Amino acid sequence: MKGMTTRPDNPAEGLCQERIDAFTDDSQRLRRRQRYVELGRLLVALVLLAPISGLWSDPKQGFWWGLLGVGAGIFVALVIWHRRLAAQLQHCLTLVTLNQESLARVRRDFSVLLPCPANLADSFSEQGRDLNLYGHASLGQLLFNLSTSLGDKRLAEWLSRGSPMLEQHQQAVRELAPQLDLRQRLYAYARDQQNMAGHRLEQFRAWATDTSEPLVTPIKQRVGWLLNVIFIICLLLVVSKLVALWILALPLLLNLVFLGFNAQRFRHCFEQADLQSEALNSLSRIVELIGSDEFQSQPLQQIRESLLQSPQRPGAALRQLSAIVHHSRLRFNPVPYMFLQLCLLWDFHVAFKLQQWRSQFAVHVADWLEAISHFEAISALANLSFENPTWGFPVCSKEPGMSARQAVHPLLPPGIAVANDIVLAPAQVTIITGSNMSGKTTYMRTLGLNLKLAMAGGPVACAEMRFPPCELYTAISSRDSLEQGISYFMSEVVQIKHVLEGVEQSHLQPVFLLDELLKGTNERERNLAIVALLKKLCTQRAMGLMTTHNVALATHPELQSLCKTIYFEEDIDEQLPEKVVFNYRLKEGVSTQTNALKLLRILGVELDD
């Protein structure tokens, strides 16, 4: 369904370009600061050679010690500053990338966008292929990869099964759509999490809530603290010169025995903690961002409240957990680790702190992640609304039938998509005829994709749309399978069976999309089967679209009371009779045009008349 109309101006396009320019300037400024800090760090390192040289010749000179301390402090401060600048630069570059991707989505340049997450394909099954919900040049590329894996999974569920709070989610999407700064900060944190930790959030959920077996039992707690007390008492006695130095061997030996019994369990726990460290950093920022704002719509208010019900704010709690994980990584610094481990049972204290955190916050982790996934899914739909300002929000009505005015295919660039109206009624089939490439299947997918967006609580590529609570069933893309021993025809039969079973079992208004059914059999049996199928679907008060090239089927006497017919046709250029021009405009009735031989000749396939 492509035309030659001019692309309308999209304010989102200009705003994204402005943000690209602004963040690019910011990143260049941060790079300059980084270079200045690196130069300063080098100069301080060179200056430190003077006190080091002075202390080498005169270790008792207080001036050199003071200069060394001040210089070392400045050097450490410059290192910390450099790390912060690096983090700010990375965040800035991520925002540049996000706005470049936003431009690509507005222009439908799918080659620039990240691929649709492969792990979501199973969420859509056959219908995903039928409607281009995932894969390259799909609706998924317009919606996914803006969230963590949790948000993508939640959104996939809504697209597959529909939103459980449709009208409320629409309100939330409307509220978030203009809040570009908030959403892009969220996307940047999510992108950092994906880049550093991948899809580990489910692992994090399991690890953070694992209270099945305590790391430190009550007996071990008492023993650990008692050993600490014994060591400190012995150390004080040695320092006071009340006992000989060798007495320290006793508490150290006891500590070694205690650590020997617990080392393997502590080590396994800390190795798992290492895997969660990057996820923790991003999650804490995401949670704080969501919890720090005020919202008007009910879903967003509920999400925020769920993040504030725990004893501490989730952001602070996650930072506390991140600090515990950071302390566990002291084992990678052998000198201080061996000293603290042998003298004060460092791993014991870290494990005890982790256990305390779990006992206090484990029951809230699932709620936090659930809140994040809901917010991210709503935010992705809000981004779709922001990037497509001409799209409207559908109305879910209990009235029978479905209608859409000026509907276009959501995946086509706005400037070349041709709009058509859609009207469906219960117990009625709309049969679409037309020649090859005229737009029949695209029109069908226009309805399917917009209905999926509507049921998810998102915007639709229509001026207006009204639909009832419904379930969608499709049979569009059939494929044979050598591995499963399924022919193309059998694949079609299986799809039809699934459509029939779904319609019969549906508790909502069933909607179906059927594309060129039973191409793998002869015309007589094909017509008989399709007529029987459509009659059965109408008996179940289903409504939907079916495409066909078969004029005899579209005008079949038994279908006249059950069907209405519409068609697409091509225009014939009198000056260039071998050129096919499609206008992609719907008309009522049945098409009598064919173009297969003409297309073959255009492509250079010469056939005898």
C-alpha positions as CSV (number, residue, x, y, z in Angstrom):
1,M,0.0,0.0,0.0
2,K,2.4,2.6,-1.2
3,G,1.7,5.9,-2.9
4,M,3.5,9.0,-4.0
5,T,2.3,11.5,-1.4
6,T,4.7,13.9,0.3
7,R,5.9,13.0,3.8
8,P,4.2,15.1,6.4
9,D,6.2,17.2,8.9
10,N,6.8,15.3,12.1
11,P,7.7,17.4,15.1
12,A,9.4,14.3,16.7
13,E,11.8,14.2,13.8
14,G,13.0,17.8,14.4
15,L,13.2,17.4,18.1
16,C,15.3,14.2,17.9
17,Q,17.7,16.0,15.5
18,E,18.0,18.9,18.0
19,R,18.8,16.4,20.8
20,I,21.3,14.6,18.7
21,D,23.1,17.9,18.1
22,A,22.9,18.9,21.7
23,F,24.2,15.6,23.1
24,T,26.9,15.5,20.5
25,D,28.1,18.9,21.7
26,D,27.9,17.7,25.3
27,S,30.0,14.6,24.5
28,Q,32.7,16.7,22.8
29,R,32.8,19.0,25.9
30,L,33.1,15.9,28.2
31,R,35.9,14.5,26.0
32,R,37.8,17.8,26.3
33,R,37.5,17.7,30.1
34,Q,38.7,14.1,30.1
35,R,41.8,15.1,28.3
36,Y,42.5,18.0,30.7
37,V,42.0,15.6,33.7
38,E,44.3,13.0,32.1
39,L,46.9,15.7,31.5
40,G,46.5,16.9,35.2
41,R,46.9,13.3,36.4
42,L,50.1,12.9,34.4
43,L,51.5,16.2,35.8
44,V,50.7,15.2,39.4
45,A,52.4,11.8,38.8
46,L,55.5,13.6,37.6
47,V,55.4,16.0,40.6
48,L,55.1,13.0,42.9
49,L,58.6,11.9,41.8
50,A,60.1,14.8,43.8
51,P,58.8,13.7,47.3
52,I,59.5,10.0,46.4
53,S,63.1,11.0,45.5
54,G,63.4,13.1,48.6
55,L,62.1,10.4,50.9
56,W,64.5,7.9,49.3
57,S,67.5,10.1,50.4
58,D,65.9,11.4,53.6
59,P,63.0,9.2,55.0
60,K,62.6,11.4,58.1
61,Q,61.9,14.6,56.2
62,G,58.3,15.6,57.2
63,F,58.0,18.0,54.2
64,W,58.4,15.2,51.7
65,W,55.8,13.1,53.6
66,G,53.3,16.0,53.5
67,L,53.9,16.7,49.9
68,L,53.5,13.0,49.0
69,G,50.2,12.8,51.0
70,V,48.8,15.9,49.3
71,G,49.9,14.7,45.8
72,A,48.5,11.2,46.3
73,G,45.2,12.7,47.4
74,I,45.0,14.9,44.4
75,F,45.9,12.0,42.1
76,V,43.1,9.8,43.6
77,A,40.7,12.7,43.3
78,L,41.6,13.1,39.6
79,V,41.1,9.3,39.0
80,I,37.6,9.5,40.6
81,W,36.8,12.6,38.5
82,H,38.0,10.8,35.4
83,R,35.7,7.8,36.1
84,R,32.7,10.1,36.6
85,L,33.4,11.9,33.4
86,A,33.7,8.6,31.6
87,A,30.3,7.6,33.0
88,Q,28.8,10.9,32.0
89,L,30.3,10.6,28.5
90,Q,28.9,7.1,28.1
91,H,25.5,8.2,29.1
92,C,25.7,11.1,26.7
93,L,26.7,8.9,23.8
94,T,23.9,6.5,24.7
95,L,21.4,9.4,24.4
96,V,22.9,10.3,21.0
97,T,22.4,6.7,19.9
98,L,18.8,6.6,21.2
99,N,17.8,9.7,19.3
100,Q,19.4,8.4,16.2
101,E,17.4,5.3,16.6
102,S,14.3,7.4,17.2
103,L,14.9,9.1,13.8
104,A,15.3,5.8,12.2
105,R,12.0,4.6,13.6
106,V,10.2,7.8,12.5
107,R,11.6,7.2,8.9
108,R,11.0,3.4,9.1
109,D,14.7,2.8,8.4
110,F,14.8,-0.7,9.9
111,S,18.4,-1.3,8.8
112,V,19.6,1.1,11.5
113,L,17.5,-0.4,14.3
114,L,18.6,-3.1,16.6
115,P,17.1,-6.5,15.7
116,C,14.0,-7.7,17.6
117,P,15.1,-9.7,20.7
118,A,15.2,-13.4,19.5
119,N,13.9,-14.7,22.9
120,L,10.5,-13.0,22.3
121,A,9.7,-14.9,19.1
122,D,8.0,-17.7,21.0
123,S,5.6,-15.2,22.6
124,F,3.9,-14.6,19.3
125,S,4.1,-18.0,17.6
126,E,2.6,-18.3,14.1
127,Q,0.7,-15.0,14.4
128,G,4.0,-13.2,14.9
129,R,5.1,-14.2,11.4
130,D,1.6,-13.6,10.0
131,L,1.5,-9.9,11.2
132,N,5.3,-9.1,11.3
133,L,5.2,-8.7,15.0
134,Y,8.9,-9.7,15.4
135,G,11.9,-10.2,13.2
136,H,13.4,-7.7,10.7
137,A,11.2,-4.7,9.6
138,S,8.6,-5.6,12.3
139,L,6.5,-3.9,14.8
140,G,8.9,-5.3,17.4
141,Q,11.7,-3.2,16.0
142,L,9.6,-0.1,16.7
143,L,8.8,-1.1,20.2
144,F,11.4,-3.4,21.7
145,N,15.1,-2.7,22.8
146,L,14.0,0.5,24.6
147,S,13.6,-1.5,27.9
148,T,15.3,-4.1,29.9
149,S,14.5,-7.7,29.1
150,L,11.7,-7.5,31.7
151,G,10.0,-4.6,29.9
152,D,10.3,-6.2,26.5
153,K,8.8,-9.4,27.9
154,R,5.9,-7.6,29.5
155,L,5.1,-5.7,26.3
156,A,5.3,-8.9,24.3
157,E,2.7,-10.4,26.6
158,W,0.3,-7.4,26.0
159,L,0.8,-7.7,22.2
160,S,0.1,-11.4,22.4
161,R,-2.8,-11.6,24.8
162,G,-3.9,-8.0,25.2
163,S,-3.6,-5.6,28.1
164,P,-5.6,-6.5,31.3
165,M,-6.2,-2.7,32.0
166,L,-6.7,-1.3,28.5
167,E,-8.3,2.0,29.2
168,Q,-6.0,2.7,32.2
169,H,-3.0,1.9,30.1
170,Q,-4.1,4.2,27.4
171,Q,-4.2,7.0,30.0
172,A,-0.7,6.2,31.2
173,V,0.6,6.1,27.6
174,R,-0.9,9.5,26.9
175,E,0.7,10.9,30.1
176,L,4.2,9.5,29.3
177,A,4.2,10.4,25.6
178,P,5.3,14.0,26.0
179,Q,7.8,13.3,28.8
180,L,10.7,12.7,26.4
181,D,13.5,13.5,29.0
182,L,12.1,11.1,31.5
183,R,11.6,8.3,28.9
184,Q,15.0,8.7,27.3
185,R,16.8,8.6,30.7
186,L,14.9,5.4,31.4
187,Y,16.0,4.0,28.0
188,A,19.6,5.0,28.6
189,Y,19.7,3.2,31.9
190,A,18.0,0.2,30.4
191,R,20.5,0.2,27.4
192,D,23.4,0.4,29.9
193,Q,22.0,-2.7,31.7
194,Q,21.6,-4.6,28.4
195,N,25.1,-3.7,27.2
196,M,26.8,-4.7,30.4
197,A,24.7,-7.5,31.9
198,G,22.6,-8.8,29.0
199,H,19.4,-10.7,30.0
200,R,20.4,-11.4,33.6
201,L,17.5,-9.8,35.3
202,E,15.7,-13.1,35.8
203,Q,18.9,-14.5,37.3
204,F,19.0,-11.4,39.6
205,R,15.4,-12.1,40.7
206,A,16.3,-15.7,41.7
207,W,19.6,-14.7,43.3
208,A,18.3,-11.8,45.3
209,T,15.2,-13.7,46.6
210,D,17.0,-16.9,47.5
211,T,16.3,-17.4,51.2
212,S,15.8,-21.2,51.0
213,E,19.0,-21.9,52.9
214,P,20.7,-19.2,55.1
215,L,24.2,-18.2,54.2
216,V,25.0,-17.8,57.9
217,T,23.1,-19.9,60.4
218,P,22.5,-18.6,63.9
219,I,25.2,-20.9,65.3
220,K,27.7,-19.6,62.7
221,Q,26.8,-16.0,63.5
222,R,27.6,-16.6,67.2
223,V,30.8,-18.4,66.4
224,G,31.9,-15.7,63.9
225,W,31.3,-12.9,66.3
226,L,33.0,-14.8,69.2
227,L,36.1,-15.4,67.0
228,N,36.2,-11.6,66.2
229,V,36.0,-10.8,69.9
230,I,38.8,-13.4,70.8
231,F,41.1,-11.9,68.1
232,I,40.5,-8.3,69.3
233,I,41.2,-9.2,72.9
234,C,44.4,-11.1,72.0
235,L,45.5,-8.2,69.8
236,L,44.9,-5.7,72.7
237,L,46.8,-7.9,75.1
238,V,49.8,-8.1,72.7
239,V,49.8,-4.4,72.0
240,S,49.7,-3.8,75.8
241,K,52.6,-6.2,76.1
242,L,50.7,-8.3,78.6
243,V,51.3,-11.5,76.5
244,A,53.8,-12.6,74.0
245,L,53.2,-12.1,70.2
246,W,52.8,-15.8,69.5
247,I,49.4,-15.8,71.3
248,L,47.9,-14.3,68.2
249,A,48.4,-17.6,66.5
250,L,45.5,-19.1,68.5
251,P,42.7,-16.8,67.1
252,L,44.3,-16.9,63.7
253,L,44.2,-20.7,63.7
254,L,40.6,-20.7,64.9
255,N,39.7,-18.2,62.1
256,L,41.3,-20.5,59.5
257,V,39.3,-23.5,60.7
258,F,36.1,-21.5,60.6
259,L,36.8,-20.2,57.1
260,G,37.7,-23.6,55.9
261,F,34.3,-25.0,56.8
262,N,32.5,-22.1,55.0
263,A,34.8,-21.0,52.2
264,Q,33.1,-23.0,49.4
265,R,29.6,-21.7,50.2
266,F,30.7,-18.1,50.6
267,R,32.8,-18.3,47.3
268,H,29.8,-19.7,45.3
269,C,27.5,-16.9,46.7
270,F,30.0,-14.2,45.8
271,E,30.6,-15.6,42.3
272,Q,26.9,-15.3,41.7
273,A,26.9,-11.8,43.1
274,D,29.6,-10.7,40.6
275,L,27.2,-11.6,37.8
276,Q,24.6,-9.2,39.2
277,S,26.8,-6.2,39.9
278,E,26.1,-4.4,36.6
279,A,22.4,-5.2,36.6
280,L,22.3,-3.7,40.1
281,N,23.8,-0.4,39.1
282,S,21.3,0.1,36.3
283,L,18.3,-1.1,38.2
284,S,18.9,1.2,41.1
285,R,19.0,4.2,38.7
286,I,15.8,3.0,36.9
287,V,13.9,2.5,40.2
288,E,15.0,5.9,41.6
289,L,13.9,7.5,38.3
290,I,10.5,6.0,38.4
291,G,9.9,6.5,42.1
292,S,11.0,10.1,42.1
293,D,8.3,11.5,39.8
294,E,4.7,12.3,40.4
295,F,2.0,10.9,38.0
296,Q,-1.7,11.4,37.4
297,S,-2.8,8.2,35.7
298,Q,-3.8,5.3,37.9
299,P,-1.4,2.7,36.5
300,L,1.6,5.0,36.9
301,Q,0.5,6.0,40.4
302,Q,0.2,2.3,41.4
303,I,3.7,1.5,39.9
304,R,5.2,4.4,42.0
305,E,3.4,3.3,45.1
306,S,4.6,-0.3,44.7
307,L,8.2,1.1,44.7
308,L,7.6,3.0,47.9
309,Q,6.0,0.3,50.0
310,S,9.3,-1.3,51.2
311,P,11.0,-0.1,54.4
312,Q,13.5,1.9,52.4
313,R,13.2,3.4,49.0
314,P,14.1,0.7,46.5
315,G,16.9,2.8,44.9
316,A,18.6,3.1,48.3
317,A,18.1,-0.6,49.0
318,L,19.6,-1.6,45.7
319,R,22.5,0.8,46.2
320,Q,23.0,-0.9,49.6
321,L,23.0,-4.3,47.9
322,S,25.4,-3.0,45.3
323,A,27.8,-1.9,48.1
324,I,27.7,-5.4,49.6
325,V,28.5,-6.9,46.3
326,H,31.3,-4.5,45.9
327,H,32.7,-5.5,49.3
328,S,32.6,-9.1,48.2
329,R,35.0,-8.3,45.3
330,L,37.8,-7.3,47.8
331,R,39.0,-10.9,47.2
332,F,40.4,-9.7,43.9
333,N,42.8,-7.4,45.8
334,P,45.0,-10.0,47.6
335,V,46.9,-8.0,50.1
336,P,44.1,-6.2,52.0
337,Y,41.8,-9.2,51.5
338,M,44.2,-11.8,53.1
339,F,44.8,-9.5,56.1
340,L,41.0,-8.7,56.7
341,Q,40.0,-12.3,55.9
342,L,42.5,-13.9,58.3
343,C,42.1,-11.4,61.1
344,L,38.4,-10.4,61.0
345,L,36.7,-13.0,58.8
346,W,35.8,-10.6,56.0
347,D,33.8,-13.1,53.9
348,F,31.7,-13.9,57.0
349,H,30.7,-10.3,57.5
350,V,29.9,-9.7,53.8
351,A,27.8,-12.9,53.7
352,F,26.0,-11.9,56.9
353,K,25.2,-8.4,55.4
354,L,23.9,-10.1,52.3
355,Q,21.7,-12.4,54.3
356,Q,20.4,-9.4,56.3
357,W,19.6,-7.6,53.1
358,R,17.7,-10.6,51.7
359,S,15.7,-11.1,54.9
360,Q,14.6,-7.4,54.7
361,F,14.1,-6.9,51.0
362,A,13.7,-10.2,49.3
363,V,9.9,-10.1,49.5
364,H,9.9,-6.8,47.7
365,V,12.3,-7.6,44.8
366,A,9.6,-9.3,42.7
367,D,7.3,-6.3,43.1
368,W,10.1,-3.9,42.1
369,L,10.9,-5.9,39.0
370,E,7.1,-6.2,38.2
371,A,6.8,-2.4,38.6
372,I,9.8,-1.8,36.3
373,S,8.4,-4.1,33.6
374,H,5.0,-2.4,33.6
375,F,6.5,1.1,33.5
376,E,8.8,0.1,30.7
377,A,6.1,-1.5,28.6
378,I,3.9,1.6,29.0
379,S,6.9,3.8,28.2
380,A,7.6,1.9,24.9
381,L,4.0,2.4,23.8
382,A,4.3,6.1,24.8
383,N,7.4,6.4,22.7
384,L,5.4,5.0,19.7
385,S,2.8,7.6,20.2
386,F,5.4,10.4,20.5
387,E,7.2,9.3,17.3
388,N,3.8,9.1,15.4
389,P,1.9,12.2,16.5
390,T,-0.8,11.7,13.8
391,W,-1.9,8.3,15.3
392,G,-5.0,8.2,17.5
393,F,-6.1,6.2,20.4
394,P,-8.8,3.6,19.8
395,V,-12.1,3.3,21.7
396,C,-12.9,-0.1,23.2
397,S,-16.7,-0.5,23.0
398,K,-19.1,-3.3,23.9
399,E,-21.1,-2.5,20.8
400,P,-20.7,-5.2,18.1
401,G,-18.6,-4.6,15.0
402,M,-15.4,-2.8,14.4
403,S,-14.5,0.3,12.4
404,A,-11.3,2.3,11.6
405,R,-11.1,5.5,9.7
406,Q,-8.1,6.4,7.6
407,A,-6.2,3.3,8.7
408,V,-2.6,2.8,7.4
409,H,0.0,0.1,7.8
410,P,2.0,1.0,11.0
411,L,5.3,-0.3,9.4
412,L,5.2,1.9,6.3
413,P,6.8,5.3,6.3
414,P,4.0,7.9,7.1
415,G,4.6,9.8,3.8
416,I,4.0,6.9,1.5
417,A,1.3,4.9,3.4
418,V,-2.1,5.1,1.8
419,A,-5.1,5.3,4.2
420,N,-8.3,3.3,3.8
421,D,-11.3,2.7,6.0
422,I,-12.1,-0.7,7.7
423,V,-15.6,-1.8,8.7
424,L,-16.4,-5.3,10.1
425,A,-19.7,-6.7,11.4
426,P,-20.3,-9.9,13.4
427,A,-21.3,-13.0,11.4
428,Q,-20.0,-11.3,8.2
429,V,-16.9,-11.9,6.1
430,T,-15.3,-9.1,4.0
431,I,-13.8,-10.7,0.9
432,I,-11.0,-8.7,-0.7
433,T,-10.1,-9.3,-4.4
434,G,-7.5,-7.7,-6.6
435,S,-4.6,-8.4,-8.8
436,N,-1.1,-9.3,-7.6
437,M,0.7,-6.7,-5.5
438,S,-2.4,-4.5,-5.3
439,G,-2.4,-4.3,-1.5
440,K,-4.7,-7.1,-0.3
441,T,-2.4,-8.7,2.2
442,T,-1.1,-5.3,3.4
443,Y,-4.6,-4.2,4.0
444,M,-5.2,-7.3,6.1
445,R,-2.1,-6.7,8.1
446,T,-3.1,-3.1,8.6
447,L,-6.1,-4.3,10.5
448,G,-4.2,-7.0,12.4
449,L,-1.3,-4.8,13.5
450,N,-3.6,-1.9,14.5
451,L,-5.8,-4.3,16.4
452,K,-2.8,-5.7,18.3
453,L,-1.7,-2.2,19.2
454,A,-5.2,-1.3,20.3
455,M,-5.6,-4.4,22.5
456,A,-2.2,-3.7,24.1
457,G,-3.3,-0.2,25.2
458,G,-1.3,1.7,22.6
459,P,-1.9,4.2,19.8
460,V,-3.1,3.0,16.4
461,A,-2.2,4.1,12.9
462,C,-5.8,5.4,12.3
463,A,-7.6,8.7,12.6
464,E,-10.3,6.9,14.6
465,M,-10.9,3.3,15.6
466,R,-13.6,1.5,17.5
467,F,-13.4,-2.1,18.4
468,P,-15.0,-4.6,20.9
469,P,-13.2,-6.8,23.4
470,C,-12.0,-9.5,20.9
471,E,-9.5,-12.2,20.1
472,L,-7.6,-12.3,16.8
473,Y,-6.9,-15.4,14.7
474,T,-4.8,-15.5,11.6
475,A,-3.9,-17.7,8.7
476,I,-1.6,-15.7,6.5
477,S,1.9,-17.1,6.2
478,S,2.0,-20.9,5.7
479,R,5.3,-22.8,5.4
480,D,6.2,-26.4,4.7
481,S,8.6,-28.2,7.0
482,L,10.9,-31.0,5.8
483,E,11.9,-31.8,9.4
484,Q,8.4,-32.2,10.6
485,G,7.2,-33.9,7.3
486,I,4.5,-31.2,6.7
487,S,3.7,-30.1,3.2
488,Y,2.6,-26.6,2.3
489,F,-1.1,-27.7,2.0
490,M,-1.0,-29.6,5.4
491,S,0.5,-26.4,6.9
492,E,-2.5,-24.5,5.7
493,V,-4.9,-27.1,7.0
494,V,-3.2,-26.9,10.5
495,Q,-3.6,-23.1,10.5
496,I,-7.2,-23.3,9.5
497,K,-7.8,-25.8,12.3
498,H,-6.2,-23.5,14.8
499,V,-8.5,-20.6,13.6
500,L,-11.6,-22.7,13.9
501,E,-10.7,-24.1,17.3
502,G,-9.9,-20.6,18.5
503,V,-13.1,-19.1,17.2
504,E,-15.2,-21.9,18.8
505,Q,-13.6,-21.6,22.2
506,S,-13.4,-17.8,22.3
507,H,-15.3,-16.0,25.0
508,L,-14.9,-12.7,23.3
509,Q,-15.7,-11.4,19.8
510,P,-13.6,-13.5,17.4
511,V,-11.9,-11.7,14.5
512,F,-10.1,-13.6,11.8
513,L,-7.7,-12.8,8.9
514,L,-7.4,-15.4,6.1
515,D,-5.1,-14.9,3.2
516,E,-5.4,-16.9,0.0
517,L,-6.5,-20.1,1.7
518,L,-5.8,-23.6,0.4
519,K,-3.5,-22.6,-2.5
520,G,-2.1,-26.1,-2.4
521,T,-5.1,-27.9,-3.8
522,N,-7.4,-27.9,-6.8
523,E,-10.0,-25.1,-7.4
524,R,-13.1,-27.2,-7.0
525,E,-12.2,-28.7,-3.6
526,R,-10.7,-25.4,-2.6
527,N,-14.0,-23.5,-3.2
528,L,-16.1,-26.1,-1.5
529,A,-13.8,-26.1,1.6
530,I,-13.6,-22.3,1.8
531,V,-17.4,-21.9,1.5
532,A,-18.0,-24.4,4.3
533,L,-15.3,-22.7,6.4
534,L,-16.8,-19.3,6.0
535,K,-20.3,-20.5,6.8
536,K,-19.0,-22.1,10.0
537,L,-17.2,-19.0,11.1
538,C,-20.3,-16.9,10.5
539,T,-22.3,-19.4,12.6
540,Q,-20.0,-18.5,15.5
541,R,-20.6,-14.8,14.9
542,A,-17.0,-14.3,13.9
543,M,-16.0,-11.4,11.7
544,G,-13.0,-10.8,9.6
545,L,-11.2,-10.4,6.2
546,M,-10.4,-13.0,3.6
547,T,-8.3,-12.3,0.4
548,T,-8.7,-14.2,-2.8
549,H,-7.9,-14.0,-6.6
550,N,-10.9,-16.3,-7.3
551,V,-13.8,-14.3,-8.7
552,A,-16.0,-17.3,-8.6
553,L,-15.5,-17.7,-4.9
554,A,-16.1,-14.1,-4.2
555,T,-19.4,-14.2,-6.0
556,H,-20.4,-17.7,-4.8
557,P,-24.3,-17.8,-4.3
558,E,-24.0,-19.4,-0.8
559,L,-21.9,-16.5,0.4
560,Q,-23.9,-13.6,-0.8
561,S,-25.8,-13.2,2.5
562,L,-22.7,-13.7,4.6
563,C,-20.2,-11.6,2.8
564,K,-19.5,-8.2,1.4
565,T,-16.9,-7.6,-1.3
566,I,-14.2,-4.9,-1.7
567,Y,-11.3,-4.8,-4.1
568,F,-8.0,-3.1,-5.1
569,E,-7.1,-2.4,-8.7
570,E,-4.2,-1.0,-10.7
571,D,-4.1,1.9,-13.0
572,I,-3.1,1.5,-16.6
573,D,-0.8,4.1,-18.0
574,E,-1.9,4.6,-21.7
575,Q,1.5,5.9,-22.6
576,L,3.3,3.0,-20.9
577,P,1.0,0.0,-21.2
578,E,3.6,-2.4,-19.8
579,K,3.9,-0.4,-16.6
580,V,1.6,-1.3,-13.6
581,V,0.7,1.5,-11.3
582,F,-1.2,0.8,-8.0
583,N,-3.3,3.4,-6.2
584,Y,-4.0,1.2,-3.2
585,R,-7.5,2.6,-2.9
586,L,-10.4,0.4,-1.8
587,K,-13.5,0.1,-3.9
588,E,-16.7,-1.8,-3.3
589,G,-17.4,-4.9,-5.4
590,V,-15.2,-7.6,-7.1
591,S,-12.1,-7.0,-9.1
592,T,-12.0,-8.4,-12.6
593,Q,-8.4,-7.3,-13.3
594,T,-5.4,-9.7,-13.6
595,N,-1.8,-8.8,-14.1
596,A,0.3,-12.0,-13.7
597,L,1.2,-12.2,-17.4
598,K,1.9,-8.4,-17.5
599,L,4.3,-8.7,-14.5
600,L,6.1,-11.6,-16.1
601,R,6.7,-9.6,-19.2
602,I,7.8,-6.5,-17.2
603,L,10.4,-8.7,-15.5
604,G,11.7,-10.0,-18.8
605,V,10.0,-13.4,-18.8
606,E,8.8,-13.9,-22.4
607,L,6.0,-16.4,-22.9
608,D,4.2,-17.6,-26.0
609,D,0.6,-16.4,-26.3
